[in-house]
Amino acid sequence: MMNNIKLVIFDIDGTLVDAYSAIEKSVNYTMKMMGYPLRDYMTIRRVVGGGDEKLLEQFVSTKDLKKALFLYRRHHKIALPKYSVLMPNVRRVLRYLKGKNYKLAIASNRPTKFAQILIHHLNIAQYFNYTLCADKLRFNKPNPEILLKIMQRFHVKRTQTLYVGDMITDAQAGKRASVKTIIVTTGSSTISEIKKVKPQGIIRNLSALLKLL
């Protein structure tokens, strides 16, 4: 199934990195500053994945969104490196794939600035050939644009591409891009939600990816 893969594309949040505590702290800082009720960790975690603007749309009125986004990003620049950690086995998996000469890329709905903060702070930048974020594109995932652009950059066919994410958003993007998609259950979506989208595989830990490749 996976023996012809040349390019492996990863989502960041919930797949490679656990930044949920940083996100929760930045959301609740924003809520406090703007006089909105604070939100619990799981409520925030469940709506992560569509980018920070879509995240904040869940909690503030449209008229307050611009200010909320400014406050959130100002706080998040500090919270992100302070409270984010790698998911289990990430470094081992990336080192193995790099050693096997796979091309590795990141496709994130995060703004580029914050994706770069994460990958450099957590010291994984050296494993990736390319990072592309939704603020450089017209559409966020689940639109497949981000995956198609990365494949075009490497001149790699859909049949030679594997996408690894953690949410139904990722499963939908992979399906719409017609690429093999593996979902790891360390993110925001439940297993039952993921199964409904029918990705090629569902794994509980990123290290299980090595058995598939």
RAVEN-V251522 format. One record per residue. N is the residue number from 1. PSI is psi in degrees with one decimal (* if undefined). BURIAL is + if it has 24 or more other C-alpha atoms within 12 Angstrom, else -. D_FIRST is the distance of its C-alpha to the first C-alpha in Angstrom with 2 decimals. Layout:
# RAVEN-V251522
N|PSI|BURIAL|D_FIRST  N|PSI|BURIAL|D_FIRST
This chain:
# RAVEN-V251522
1|-39.5|-|0.00  2|10.7|-|3.83  3|-8.6|-|6.00  4|12.5|-|7.86  5|132.7|+|8.96  6|-26.9|+|12.76  7|128.1|+|14.21  8|120.5|+|14.05  9|132.6|+|16.63  10|140.8|+|18.41  11|165.3|+|21.02  12|-70.7|+|24.10  13|126.5|+|26.05  14|-15.6|+|24.64  15|-58.2|+|21.46  16|-31.9|+|23.01  17|139.8|+|26.65  18|96.2|+|28.95  19|16.5|+|31.67  20|-37.1|+|32.72  21|-40.5|+|36.10  22|-41.2|+|36.88  23|-44.3|+|36.05  24|-43.8|+|38.19  25|-39.2|+|41.07  26|-38.6|+|41.00  27|-48.0|+|40.86  28|-27.3|+|43.74  29|-45.9|+|45.74  30|-43.2|+|45.47  31|-45.4|+|46.45  32|-44.8|-|49.44  33|-28.3|-|50.62  34|2.6|+|50.55  35|18.8|-|52.05  36|157.8|-|49.07  37|144.4|-|48.27  38|153.7|-|45.93  39|145.0|+|42.46  40|161.2|-|40.83  41|-48.4|-|37.72  42|-34.0|-|35.38  43|-43.1|-|36.63  44|-46.9|+|35.83  45|-38.7|+|32.41  46|-19.1|+|31.30  47|10.6|+|32.00  48|148.2|+|30.55  49|-19.0|+|27.78  50|6.1|+|29.39  51|159.2|+|31.50  52|-31.8|+|35.00  53|-45.6|+|36.87  54|-32.7|+|34.94  55|-50.8|+|35.33  56|-25.4|+|39.08  57|-24.3|+|39.43  58|-20.1|+|38.83  59|-15.9|+|41.92  60|160.3|+|44.53  61|160.9|-|46.28  62|-38.8|-|45.51  63|-22.8|-|48.82  64|-2.0|-|47.98  65|-43.3|-|44.43  66|-45.9|-|45.40  67|-41.9|-|47.54  68|-41.1|+|45.00  69|-40.0|+|42.34  70|-47.7|-|44.84  71|-43.2|+|45.72  72|-49.2|+|42.17  73|-36.3|+|41.03  74|-43.4|-|44.18  75|-39.2|+|43.57  76|-29.6|+|39.80  77|-31.3|+|40.32  78|-41.7|-|42.06  79|-34.6|+|40.19  80|-54.3|+|36.67  81|-24.4|+|37.07  82|-36.5|-|39.35  83|5.7|-|37.23  84|144.4|+|33.55  85|159.1|+|31.41  86|146.8|+|27.87  87|159.5|+|25.53  88|137.4|-|24.95  89|8.1|-|23.00  90|-48.9|+|22.41  91|-39.5|+|24.19  92|-42.5|-|22.45  93|-46.0|+|18.94  94|-39.9|+|20.15  95|-41.5|-|21.97  96|-48.3|-|19.01  97|-40.4|+|16.80  98|-40.4|+|19.90  99|-24.6|-|20.55  100|7.4|-|17.22  101|25.3|-|18.30  102|145.0|+|15.88  103|132.8|+|17.92  104|135.8|+|18.67  105|160.1|+|20.41  106|135.9|+|22.05  107|108.5|+|22.44  108|144.9|+|25.25  109|-5.6|+|27.74  110|153.0|+|30.29  111|147.2|+|33.00  112|-43.1|+|32.35  113|-42.8|-|35.32  114|-32.4|+|34.07  115|-41.7|+|30.49  116|-37.8|+|32.15  117|-46.0|+|34.47  118|-53.5|+|31.62  119|-28.9|+|29.49  120|-41.8|-|32.65  121|-38.2|-|34.40  122|4.2|+|31.49  123|48.0|-|31.06  124|4.2|+|27.42  125|-33.5|+|28.25  126|-15.3|-|27.79  127|-16.4|+|24.01  128|137.2|+|23.48  129|-22.4|+|23.82  130|143.6|+|24.64  131|130.2|+|25.66  132|132.3|+|26.23  133|159.1|+|28.06  134|-21.0|+|29.09  135|-9.1|+|32.74  136|2.3|-|31.96  137|173.5|-|30.55  138|-32.3|-|31.89  139|147.1|-|29.57  140|159.0|+|28.03  141|141.4|+|24.66  142|2.3|+|23.63  143|136.7|+|24.48  144|1.3|+|21.54  145|-44.4|+|24.04  146|-38.8|+|23.34  147|-41.2|+|19.63  148|-39.6|+|20.54  149|-40.4|+|23.34  150|-42.3|+|21.27  151|-40.3|+|18.82  152|-40.1|-|22.02  153|-38.0|-|23.55  154|1.2|-|20.92  155|45.6|-|20.50  156|139.0|+|16.72  157|161.2|+|14.88  158|-37.9|+|13.18  159|-12.9|-|9.89  160|9.9|+|10.49  161|137.8|+|11.48  162|132.0|+|10.63  163|132.9|+|13.61  164|118.9|+|14.89  165|-166.9|+|18.01  166|-3.7|+|20.17  167|166.3|+|21.79  168|-31.1|+|21.59  169|-41.7|+|22.70  170|-42.2|+|19.53  171|-39.9|+|17.35  172|-42.1|+|19.58  173|-44.1|+|19.48  174|-41.9|+|15.71  175|-42.5|+|15.80  176|-25.9|+|18.79  177|-5.1|+|17.28  178|41.4|+|14.29  179|155.1|+|11.85  180|134.9|+|8.99  181|129.7|+|11.40  182|131.7|+|11.98  183|127.6|+|15.58  184|136.3|+|17.65  185|39.7|+|20.73  186|10.0|+|23.26  187|-144.2|+|24.56  188|-24.2|+|26.75  189|148.6|+|24.87  190|161.8|-|24.91  191|-40.9|+|22.00  192|-36.7|-|23.48  193|-42.6|-|23.64  194|-43.0|+|20.02  195|-31.8|-|18.89  196|-27.7|-|20.93  197|-16.6|+|18.85  198|59.2|+|15.58  199|170.0|+|13.11  200|-26.8|+|9.41  201|153.0|+|10.73  202|126.0|+|14.28  203|154.6|+|15.48  204|-18.7|-|19.15  205|143.1|+|19.32  206|-28.3|+|17.72  207|-25.3|+|17.57  208|-17.6|-|14.80  209|-32.9|+|12.53  210|-29.9|+|12.98  211|-29.4|-|11.49  212|-26.9|-|8.08  213|*|+|8.57
